[in-house]
Amino acid sequence: MRAILFLLILICLVGLFLWITLSGALLVVGFAFLLFFIIVSVSYNDTAILFFLGAREIKSADEPTFYAASSQEAYKLAVTQPCLYYYNGFLERAFVLQNGKTVSLILSKKLLEICTREELAAISFELLVQVKRNLAPKRTKVMFLIGLGSWVSNGLVNILIRLVPYKEFRQTMSLLFLYLTQPWLELVFKFTLGDKYFRKLASVLEEYPLENSILLKVNLKLRKPEEVYSLISRKMIELSSVDKSRHFQNIVTLEFLPHEWDLVFDPKPGESV
């Protein structure tokens, strides 16, 4: 509900801004873009996230093990057969998207490469159980908002800094932008989704001890949060993304959002999700 409320507030604010600042033909064009945004946010938010991640579809012949595992788990949970995708990122991440009856599972290439069939089945189960319990649509909307904010902001900054001929200046401004915008995007994520989502997911997974135990083993293969989320590591990752494409910068933004690998399967000492 908070994600929808935030989206409605955003649409109203943008519409009000256009009404105050534009007139004539520019006002018509502005509202046309606003209408396009509304259509995408309602009907194609999952497609937009796939674009932000630069994800590529996986066919049954490409990854037969993953395809068979996801199909089996979808049948077990009696949910829609998902479309499968992978993307090239920095972290080992897995996401589920749902828009209406369309369900998509997205795994980072690194995660796909290190997992066995049993582990891929458990990951598919963990993602699809979010569809079963009607959690996935909310997460999809939130990821769309964060991804759109990152993509638009990166695009505008890239246009502005390209007007300056000095490469060092462009790199510095791009890094400064990443440093300043990431906390705001995480604040939006916390307001619209927050830890409550992961607490609910954790309670759901406790009902399935077999899959939960396999996922705990999968987590042992992954880099620990302190290896990635320390201030030094994070700034090095952001620095390395300065010279890379906008897609990679968007991927870094989405990957750094709170994720079940860190909150559900590897909580910090003394904390419970």
C-alpha positions, 0 to 999 in steps of 0.5 A: 500500500505504501508503494502505491501511495508513494507512486500516487504522490509522485504522479500528483507532484509531477502533474502539479509541477508541469501545470505550474511551469509549462504552458501550451504545446510544452504542457501537452508534451509534458502530460503525454510523458506523464501518461506514458509513465503511468502506463509503464508503472501500471502495465510494464513495471516488470519489463522496465526493471528487466531493462534497468538490469540489462537482463537477458531471457533464458531459454530451456536449452540455455540453462536446462537445470535452472529451467527444470528446477523452476518449473518443478517448484512452480508446479509444487506451489501451483503458481504461474510458470515463470519466465527466466532471466539472468544479468551481469552484475557485481553481487550474487542476487536473485529477484522475483517480479510479478505484474498481473499473471506474468512472473519473472525470476532473475538471477545474477550470472555469478549466482547461476554459475555457483549453484547446484540443481538442488540449490537452484530449486530452493532459490526458485522456491524462495522466489515463487513463494513470494508470488504464492503469498502475494508479496511479489507485486509490491516488491516489483513496484518498489524496485521499479520506483528505485530503478526508474529514479536511478536511471533518470538521474543517471541519464540527466547527470550524464547529459550534463557532465558530457558538456564538460570536456575534461574526463577527470571532472566527469568521473568526479561528478559521476562518483559524487552523484552516486554518493549523494543519491544512493542514501535517498534511494535507500530511504525510499526503499525503506519507506515503501517496503522496509524490514517488515517485508523481509520479516514476513518472508522469513516467517513464511520460509520457516514453514518450509524447513527443507528449502530453508536449510538449503538456502542457508547453505547457499548463503555460505557460498556467497560473499559476506555483507562485511566484504561488500557493505563496508564503507571502503568496499562500497566506495571502491565498487561505486568508483569502479562503476564510474567509467562503465555504462548506465546499465551497470550503474543501475545494476549497482544501485538495485543490487545494494538495496536490502536483500534476503541473502543479507537480512533473512539468511545471514542476519547480523548478530543480535538481530532478528528479521 
